[in-house]
Amino acid sequence: MQKIEQFLDAKNIRVTAMRLLIYKFLSEKQVAVTLSDIESVFEKADRTTLYRTIKTFEEKAIVHKIDDGTGNTKYALCEQGCNCEIETDLHLHFHCNNCNETICLRDNKIPEIKVPNGFVSENVNLVVKGICDKCNGE
């Protein structure tokens, strides 16, 4: 937990027990999670505290938000050194139509997308949908 404390402190985030627990929970996940997933693990925690923690983590580029088309926003930890910049940090996500899990494909970066003059890109989200390796039996 001391490494997590140092990491949060370096990101100018006040270290609290709940922030440590949520970060640890996210770091142990191989898939993106919803706020409801977090709430179900921390049932006794105040819902507002959980939401504010995720928002703080998002603002400080600790987690990134994923819209996988399911209607439920999901969150996953960013890679080390990520600033969630369109030009350098965006990667593909894979959503399994069978188990409904969304996985970051960090080795597959989204190529630079040029938009017409006068347009300003604020977010890029590329989700591949199909059957994951676990559901496919491979």
N, C-alpha and C positions, 0 to 999 in steps of 0.2 A: 504493500500500500504506500510505502514511502516514495517509490518511483512515481506513482500516480499523483501524490501530493506535490512532488517537485514539478511534474509536468503541468499540472493545473496552475501552480504558482507562476511558472514561466509564461503561461498564457494570460496572466493577470486575472485569474479567477480565484475568488475567495474559496478556500478549501473548507467544505462542510462534510459531515458524515454522509449525507444523502448524495452529494456529488461524487464522492469516492465510491459509494456503492453502485450508483448508476454507471459510472465509467467502467468499473470492474465488470458489471453485468454485460455491458456492450462489448467489452474486450474479449469476453468469453464466447460471444456469438459468432457463428460463421455465416449467419444470414441477417438481413435487415429486419428491424423490429418496429412495430407500431407503438404508439403511446399506450394503447390498451394492453399490449404485451408487457410493457414496463409496469403499468398499473397493477396487472395481475400478479406480478412477482413481488411488488412492494405494496401489498393491499392496505397496510396500515398507514402508509404515507399519505400526506395531503396531496390531492390531485394537482392543485395549483403549483406546489413545490416541484413536482415531477415535470410538469409542463415548462415551468420557468427554467429548470435545469437543462432540459433538452434545447430550449430556445437559446440559452446562454452558450451551450456547447456548439450550437449551429452558428451563432454570431462570431464565435472565436475560432471557427474552422476546426472543431474537434469532431463534429459529426456532419454528415451531409444528408440532405433530405432527398427522398426518392419518391417520385410519382410513377408507380408501376402500372397505372391504369385500373387498379382495383377499387379506387375510391378511398383507400386508406393510405395516408402518408406514412412512409417508413423511413427509418433512420439507421445509419451505419457509421461506424467510426471512419474518419478520414485516414488516409495513409500518412505516415510520418513526413513532415515537411509540406503537407498540402495547405494551400491557402484558398481552395475552392475557386480557383480562377479558371475561367472558360478556356483560356489559351493553353494552360499547362496541366490541369489537374482532373479533367473530366474523363470518366471511363464508362464502359458499358455496364448495364445491369441485366441479369437474366431472371425472368419471372417464370416459375414452373406452373403450368396450368393444372397440374395434378395436385401437388401438395401446397400450392399457393405461397411458397417461399420465394423471396427475392434475394439474389446473391450478387455481390459486387464482382465484376470481372476486371480487376485492377490492371491486369496485363494487357487489356484491350482498350486502348485510349480512343476517345472520340476524335476523329480528324477535325482539323480546323474547318469551320463552316463560314463561308463568306456570305454576309447578308447585303442587300442593296444599300447604296448610299442613303443616308438619312435614317436608316434603321439601327437600333442599338440592341445588341444581344445582352440579355440579363441572366439567362439560364439556358442550359442545354441538357436534355434528358433523352437518352437513347436506351430503350428497353427491348431486349430480345425475348420473345415469349415462346415457350415450348415445354418439353419434358426434361427435367433435370436428370443427372446421372444416377441419383439414388432411386428415383421413380422408374427410370429406364432399366434399372437392374445392372448398371455397369459401374 
